[in-house]
Amino acid sequence: MIGIGIGIVLATSMMLLYKLDRTPTKAEIEEKARSYGMHYSDEDKVFFNKDVNKK
């Protein structure tokens, strides 16, 4: 029982020392989103009817 108590105290103290309010930067968010497939609309190649040459 004393081992469980020591484990709980150690785990609690480690959790309290860990910085919980860390927020990711905009660059980190964009990097993660791009890895999931995000892209900006200005990166798309757009074809208009008058740009396509009909044969």
PEJO-V911319 format. One record per pair of residues at least 24 apart in sequence whose C-alpha atoms are under 10 Angstrom apart, sorted by the first residue. I is the first residue (numbers start at 1). J is the second residue. D is the distance in Angstrom with one decimal. If there is no record, write none. Layout:
i: [I | I]
j: [J | J]
d: [D | D]
//
This chain:
none
//
